[in-house]
Amino acid sequence: MFVKTILVPLDFSDCSPALVADATDMATSLGARLVLLNVVEAPSNMPAGTMIVTESGPQSATDALDNEAAGRLDAV
């Protein structure tokens, strides 16, 4: 069986770094691509188009959640 891609869902819990390390080892040994996935879910009571103020200025709440998740993925 030939594995081309390994998908690793992340919730940024304490075990996430170890999971990524193990998946990286597996992908390297198999010559596979590693894809990290984090699903960002806006709070159910947040209306579409909600704007918030962050350190970088005003932005949509969705963009702020996406940026935070992207930063956390970069750190992992």
Residue pairs with C-beta under 8 A, 6 or more apart in sequence:
3 30
3 32
4 32
4 33
5 32
5 33
5 34
5 35
6 23
6 26
6 27
6 30
6 32
6 33
6 34
6 35
7 35
7 37
8 19
8 20
8 23
8 34
8 35
8 36
8 37
9 37
9 38
9 39
10 16
10 19
10 20
10 36
10 37
10 38
10 73
10 76
11 38
12 38
12 72
12 76
16 76
17 76
20 36
20 76
23 34
24 34
26 32
27 33
27 34
36 73
36 76
38 69
38 72
38 73
40 62
40 65
40 66
40 69
42 61
42 62
42 65
46 61
49 60
50 60
50 61
50 62
51 58
51 59
51 60
51 61
52 58
52 59
52 60
52 61
52 64
54 64
59 67
